[in-house]
Amino acid sequence: MKYLSDYMEAAQTQLFKETGTFFAFSNKQFEEGKTEGKIYVNLGAGMFCIKGNENKLSEGLESIYKAAINQDLAENGKLAIIKRELANHEVCITWDITDTAAALDGYGFTDEEIIQVFRQEVKDGSYNDC
């Protein structure tokens, strides 16, 4: 099963090209990534964008995120997505859904829905090997 990032990757790459966005964590990387004659804005976490493209980038990322969630829901359904994220965040070890709930924030699932799936997984013995 794909993860949310898998649904977002190609569209994000295209958006980064269109907006002159790249990541750099040193002066050398910045020099290698920049285009001469362009002014860049540091957006934090190593992300740089050509000045003037910040809104296009921000709005594009939000749109890509929402479209990816819709595609994930359409292809996998609510139950499979919650199970995937419970496993991905090792709830069988921590017995804490906090990270899972945070990862699913944009999906509109409630904590109670996530807890119900978790309880069913425990009842079904899905976590016996943890």
Beta strands, then each sheet from edge to edge (+ up, - down):
strand 1: 22-23
strand 2: 40-44
strand 3: 47-50
sheet 1: 1+ 3- 2+
end
